[in-house]
Amino acid sequence: MGLSILGVRDVYVSRVNLGSGTVKTAHGVLPVPAPATLQLLKRAPVYSSGVDFELTTPTGAALISGLAVDYCSMPDMQVSEIGIGAGSKNFKNSPNILRMFVGDGAEHQAPTALLRKAKQWGDVGADVTVIETNIDDMNPLVYEYVIDLLFKGGALDVFLTPLIMKKSRPAVKLSVICSDDKKDELIKTILKETTSIGVRFYKVQRKILQREIKAVKTKYGKIKVKVARDGNDILKSSPEYEDCKKAAKKYKVPLLDVMESIVSIDRADNRKRNA
């Protein structure tokens, strides 16, 4: 309700400081972050500044995971309102405060954010860096771990492509798309965590449709749907897989049934808008 009153459509969140140490709960003494906090913040970029205190609670994690459309550094915006909240505990080397900015996004959002505000898809774009390396001698089980690290390090996308190299050796090309300011750290991660001994990188331009996340009410509960637009025209939409998977498990129905029900609702909504 508060976001609605403020007229906030999208919420962007910076890296989440979890704190460290232990916390007393109804279930006993637990490590920080608490299991519920960590579960809620899967795939979110998190860190600990070393403060011996629980800086993110399960309630806070639930709000973040439920509201955030993207995790990024501060997007380009014209700030109109600033909110500051202070905790009751004083820390020696850092302020115990939380800040929130409300504003209007610039025509071009920061490259690490979902690019949403441009009027035409041709205006939506940003230079990004592509990092690549060919790997032919690494245990395939390692890729999942490396991909998670790269996403946590700020990669916009990570993907694998099968290759045939010299002497007909099968290999995999690891590709990472990122903003230029993340390039050096991501290269360090690749060289440290894989068997690669070198990478290549280059800048590319891209064009992206406007994107937004909306919640659709279904008989399986609210499911997030990603919508891609060209101006006011909706070109495509797709339900969020994780939401559909949770609903399928909760209601013990096939995953395809959940996904199809959302697609049907979305098509009906589109027909109403175009009528």
C-alpha positions, -999 to +999 in steps of 0.1 A: +000+000+000+029+024+008+044+019-026+011+025-042+006+057-023+041+068-034+034+059-070+063+035-071+062+010-099+096-007-098+119-014-068+156-018-073+178-031-045+215-028-039+237-057-025+222-069+008+244-067+039+235-097+060+257-092+090+274-120+109+276-139+142+245-156+158+210-146+167+186-159+194+153-172+180+123-193+192+142-223+177+174-216+196+206-198+187+211-197+149+239-185+127+236-152+108+222-151+082+193-172+096+182-201+073+149-184+064+168-152+054+192-171+032+164-191+016+145-160+007+175-143-008+186-170-031+201-155-063+203-121-047+237-105-044+246-106-007+276-098+015+287-093+051+306-062+062+317-081+093+293-065+118+286-090+145+248-085+143+218-097+123+215-068+097+189-086+075+160-104+092+137-129+075+110-102+074+133-078+057+144-106+033+108-114+024+101-077+016+132-075-006+126-107-025+089-099-030+094-064-042+127-062-060+126-064-098+164-062-100+195-060-078+220-034-090+240-003-083+219+028-081+201+033-115+201+066-134+173+086-119+161+120-109+156+117-071+124+133-057+122+118-022+147+104+003+138+082+032+162+073+061+155+048+089+178+043+118+181+012+140+183+014+178+217-004+180+249+017+175+278+001+156+314+012+161+325+017+125+293+020+104+260+038+107+229+016+114+207+032+088+187+022+058+181+047+029+154+047+002+153+069-028+122+076-049+125+092-083+119+090-120+141+069-141+163+084-169+156+074-205+186+050-203+188+030-171+221+018-157+233-012-177+230-036-146+192-027-142+162-039-162+159-013-189+123-001-188+117+035-194+125+042-230+095+049-253+107+028-282+127-004-282+153+011-306+161+037-279+168+010-253+203-001-253+237+002-237+272-008-245+281-041-227+312-062-225+313-099-236+339-121-219+347-155-235+369-185-229+371-220-244+375-248-219+382-284-228+396-299-197+372-291-168+348-313-149+313-304-162+300-304-126+320-272-119+300-251-144+270-246-122+291-234-093+310-210-116+278-196-132+264-189-098+295-170-088+295-150-120+258-139-115+266-130-079+295-109-092+272-088-114+270-107-147+240-098-168+240-132-185+261-163-185+258-191-210+276-222-224+281-232-260+294-266-271+325-265-294+348-288-314+384-276-311+416-287-327+423-324-329+385-328-327+384-323-289+350-314-275+350-282-255+327-256-240+327-218-247+319-199-215+304-165-223+296-137-199+278-105-207+284-077-182+287-039-178+323-027-184+328-018-147+323-055-137+347-069-163+379-071-143+363-088-113+345-113-135+376-122-154+394-128-121+366-152-111+368-171-144+406-175-141+405-184-105+375-208-106+380-226-139+408-244-157+410-215-183+444-198-186+431-168-206+401-150-218+391-126-246+367-097-242+351-071-264+324-044-263+291-049-281+259-029-285+225-043-278+189-033-282+163-045-256+125-044-255+110-025-225+105-051-197+083-051-166+072-077-141+035-079-131+017-101-107-012-121-122-039-136-100-046-172-107-063-201-090-028-211-079-022-177-063-002-147-076+023-156-103+048-130-116+048-126-154+076-109-174+061-086-201+081-072-231+068-041-248+075-020-278+060+013-267+024+005-257+024-028-277+029-060-257+050-082-279+055-112-256+050-124-221+061-154-200+054-166-165+083-167-140+095-203-138+103-202-101+068-190-092+052-216-114+074-243-098+064-233-063+027-233-072+029-267-089+045-282-058+021-265-034-011-275-053+004-309-065-004-302-101+017-305-133+040-276-139+027-272-175-009-268-162+002-239-140+021-222-168-007-227-194-033-212-170-012-181-167-007-178-204-045-181-209-052-154-184-026-131-199-040-136-234-075-127-222-062-096-206-044-086-238-077-091-258-095-068-233-069-041-237-070-043-275-108-044-277 
